[in-house]
Amino acid sequence: MKVQTKKILKYGLFSGLGFAGLTAVFDYIDGHDFKLWKFLFGFFFFGLAMGASIRYDLKKYAQQEQNSN
């Protein structure tokens, strides 16, 4: 597996987990019950969005590095 792919997966996984976890904590503080479907949706949706974002940034950075050489 490429280094870039590993970075994308790690970033997407941790950011999705962090977002879903914080959402669940705020729901718990507000007195709402834990909803697994909401947690999983937030995890996957936000994780995919952040993974796509970091992919774009890494690709742009690699192009800048290549152009500077």
C-alpha positions as CSV (number, residue, x, y, z in Angstrom):
1,M,0.0,0.0,0.0
2,K,1.3,3.4,-0.9
3,V,2.3,5.9,1.8
4,Q,-0.3,8.4,0.4
5,T,-3.1,5.9,0.6
6,K,-2.2,5.0,4.2
7,K,-2.3,8.7,5.2
8,I,-5.7,9.2,3.5
9,L,-7.1,6.2,5.3
10,K,-5.7,7.1,8.7
11,Y,-6.9,10.7,8.4
12,G,-10.4,9.7,7.3
13,L,-10.7,7.1,10.0
14,F,-9.5,9.3,12.8
15,S,-11.4,12.4,11.7
16,G,-14.6,10.4,11.2
17,L,-14.3,8.7,14.5
18,G,-13.6,12.0,16.3
19,F,-16.6,13.8,14.7
20,A,-18.9,10.9,15.4
21,G,-17.6,10.6,19.0
22,L,-18.0,14.3,19.7
23,T,-21.5,14.3,18.2
24,A,-22.5,11.4,20.4
25,V,-21.0,13.1,23.5
26,F,-23.0,16.3,22.8
27,D,-26.2,14.3,22.2
28,Y,-25.5,12.5,25.6
29,I,-25.0,15.9,27.3
30,D,-28.3,17.1,25.9
31,G,-30.1,14.1,27.3
32,H,-30.6,12.2,24.0
33,D,-30.2,8.5,23.7
34,F,-27.2,7.0,21.7
35,K,-28.3,6.2,18.2
36,L,-26.0,3.8,16.4
37,W,-27.2,4.7,12.9
38,K,-26.4,8.4,13.6
39,F,-23.0,7.5,14.9
40,L,-22.2,5.4,11.8
41,F,-23.6,7.9,9.4
42,G,-21.5,10.7,10.9
43,F,-18.4,8.4,11.0
44,F,-18.6,7.3,7.4
45,F,-19.9,10.6,5.9
46,F,-17.4,12.8,7.6
47,G,-14.6,10.3,7.3
48,L,-15.2,10.0,3.5
49,A,-15.4,13.8,3.2
50,M,-12.2,14.4,5.1
51,G,-10.4,11.6,3.3
52,A,-11.3,13.2,0.0
53,S,-10.1,16.5,1.3
54,I,-6.7,15.2,2.4
55,R,-6.4,13.3,-0.9
56,Y,-6.8,16.6,-2.8
57,D,-4.3,18.4,-0.5
58,L,-1.7,15.6,-0.8
59,K,-2.1,15.5,-4.6
60,K,-1.7,19.3,-4.9
61,Y,1.3,19.2,-2.6
62,A,2.9,16.4,-4.7
63,Q,2.4,18.5,-7.9
64,Q,4.0,21.6,-6.2
65,E,7.0,19.5,-5.2
66,Q,7.3,18.1,-8.7
67,N,7.1,21.5,-10.3
68,S,9.7,23.0,-7.9
69,N,12.3,20.4,-8.9
